[in-house]
């Protein structure tokens, strides 16, 4: 990945975390409760006009590692 792209992503993550602090707390909360391989994370999108879409993923070991990295990033700030 281009270093400039990486810097831009880090900046955008910082903005996202400031604008949506509860999301980081949510990730931290679920990871502290013992997220395991095979658990399901579900995301729901709801537009202003009422359209909805739902997606879910069955967590893998890689997903759990990513959640832990995000949790550690949050704790280090």
C-alpha positions as CSV (number, residue, x, y, z in Angstrom):
1,X,0.0,0.0,0.0
2,X,1.1,3.5,-0.8
3,X,2.3,5.3,2.3
4,X,0.2,8.4,1.4
5,X,-2.9,6.1,1.2
6,X,-2.0,4.7,4.6
7,X,-1.7,8.1,6.1
8,X,-5.1,9.1,4.6
9,X,-6.7,5.9,6.0
10,X,-5.3,6.6,9.5
11,X,-6.7,10.1,9.3
12,X,-10.1,8.9,8.2
13,X,-10.2,6.3,11.0
14,X,-9.4,9.1,13.5
15,X,-12.2,11.2,12.2
16,X,-14.6,8.2,12.2
17,X,-13.7,7.5,15.8
18,X,-14.3,11.1,16.9
19,X,-17.7,11.2,15.1
20,X,-18.8,7.8,16.3
21,X,-17.3,7.1,19.7
22,X,-19.9,4.5,20.6
23,X,-18.8,2.2,17.8
24,X,-15.3,1.9,19.3
25,X,-16.8,1.2,22.7
26,X,-19.0,-1.4,21.1
27,X,-16.1,-3.2,19.5
28,X,-14.2,-3.0,22.8
29,X,-17.2,-4.4,24.7
30,X,-17.7,-7.4,22.5
31,X,-14.1,-8.2,22.4
32,X,-13.8,-8.1,26.2
33,X,-16.7,-10.5,26.5
34,X,-14.8,-13.2,24.7
35,X,-15.5,-13.1,21.0
36,X,-14.8,-16.5,19.5
37,X,-14.4,-18.0,16.0
38,X,-17.8,-18.8,14.6
39,X,-19.6,-16.0,16.4
40,X,-21.7,-13.8,14.1
41,X,-21.4,-10.1,13.7
42,X,-24.4,-8.5,12.0
43,X,-24.6,-5.0,10.5
44,X,-27.8,-3.2,9.5
45,X,-28.1,-0.3,7.1
46,X,-31.2,1.9,7.2
47,X,-31.6,4.8,4.8
48,X,-33.5,8.0,5.6
49,X,-36.3,6.8,3.2
50,X,-36.7,3.6,5.1
51,X,-34.8,1.1,2.9
52,X,-32.9,-1.5,4.9
53,X,-30.1,-3.9,4.3
54,X,-28.6,-6.4,6.7
55,X,-25.3,-8.4,6.3
56,X,-23.6,-10.7,8.7
57,X,-20.2,-12.4,8.9
58,X,-19.2,-15.5,10.8
59,X,-16.0,-14.5,12.6
60,X,-12.8,-16.1,11.7
61,X,-9.5,-16.1,13.6
62,X,-8.3,-13.3,11.3
63,X,-11.4,-11.2,12.1
64,X,-10.8,-11.6,15.8
65,X,-7.2,-10.5,15.3
66,X,-8.4,-7.4,13.4
67,X,-10.9,-6.6,16.3
68,X,-8.1,-6.9,18.8
69,X,-5.9,-4.6,16.7
70,X,-8.7,-2.0,16.6
71,X,-9.2,-2.4,20.3
72,X,-5.5,-1.8,21.0
73,X,-5.5,1.2,18.7
74,X,-8.3,2.7,20.7
75,X,-6.6,1.9,24.0
76,X,-3.3,3.6,22.8
77,X,-4.9,6.9,22.1
